[in-house]
Structure formats: C-alpha cells, structure tokens
Amino acid sequence: MNVTLTEPGIAASYVVPERQADGALVLTPERERLSELIAETDGQVFEDDEFVVHVELVGRAEDDLPRDEDAESAPSD
C-alpha cells in the first residue's frame, strides 16, 4: 500500500510495509526516479516550504539519469 502525505515537513509519498498490532502504520519513503521528479516539476516555482520538501524528495530519489561523461572528464581547477 502507498500513501501520500501533504503536511509540511513530512510531505512525500510513502510505502506502508507493515501495520503494527495497535493499528499504527509503519511508513518508509517511496523512492521516485529522479527523471520522473524532474519531469513533474520542470519549470515549477516553489515557495519556501515547498522548496524544502522538493529538495528532500530529490535527495531521496533514485538517480536514473545517464552519466554526463563530459563533466567527468573536464579538468578541475
């Protein structure tokens, strides 16, 4: 089961891997693909709280983007 929370500070999509005996749900962050996250938010302007949530989502995202070979071979200063 998946759930999406919109409360600031915890807004994200989560997987529910288990339900405890007292009825509480255990939530683990759902890993989105970075390419999907970029496609969903391309050109979007974020307010302060929204930006924080977006950065958290990017940090948890699964990096499925192709490697930039040119950037890796560029000389560093």
N, C-alpha and C positions, 0 to 999 in steps of 0.2 A: 504494500500500500504506500502511496506517495501523498504528501500533504504540502501545501504552500502556505507559509505564514507571511503576513504583511505588516506585522507590528515592527516599528522602527527598532533597530538593534538586533532583531532576530529574523528579519525578513529574508526568506530564501525558500527554496524547495528542499524538502527532506524526504528520506526514505524511513519507513517505520519497520525496523527489523523485528521488533518484539513488543508484546503487550504484557506488562507485569501483572501479577496476581491481583493487585489492588486497582487495576484498570488503567494505570498510568502507561503512556506510550513512550517508548524509547525512540528518540529521533537521531538520525545521522544525516549530515548534509549530503544532498544528492550532487554528484559531480556532473556538471554540464560540460559539454565540449566548448573550448574557447572559441572555436569558429562559430558555433551557434550563438553564443553570448554576444560576440561582436556583431553578427548579423541582426540580432534582435535590438541592439542598442545603437547601431550606426547612426550618427548624426543627432542623437538624443542629448538634450541639455539637462543636467542633473542639478537639483537643489542640494544643499549641504548633506542632509541625512541620506538622500538617495545616492549621492556620490560615495559616501562611506559604504553603503550596502553594496554598491556596484563594485567597488574595489575589493571587498571581501569575497564577492562572487568570482571575480577574476582570479583572485588568489587561490580559490578552491577548485577552479576549473581545470579540466583535463586538457593539457596542451596537445592539440591535434593539428596544429599549424605546421606547414613544411618549414624546415630549417632554412634560414637565409644564409646561403654559402658565401655571398659577397661580404656580408657583415662579419662573418667569422674569419675571413682571410684578410680583412682590412688591417693595415698596421696600426698599432696603438701608439698614443703619444707618450 
